[in-house]
């Protein structure tokens, strides 16, 4: 669950924008829960066929650990999704690095 410190209307506008994004390396946003007067908001994403990335990398119980070649392919796909968000997405992304 995510807590957003903004108005409900702004939140819904941003959810609609996120839901409109389409890229093969991004999870689809399926819906949300928000209630007027409450700061609690929840985003609902599609369930991934193989589970979450953490399960693939660290916790597979249904088979052998994935090899380094597969891990590198996963990293490349994640980077491509992030590149899409940074370069073509509707939000300006600012990264602040500590000194």
Secondary structure by P-SEA (a helix, b strand, c coil): cccccccaaaaaaaaaaaaacccccccccccccccccccbbbbbbccccccccccccccccccccccaaaaaaaaaaaaaaaaaaacccccbbbbbbcc
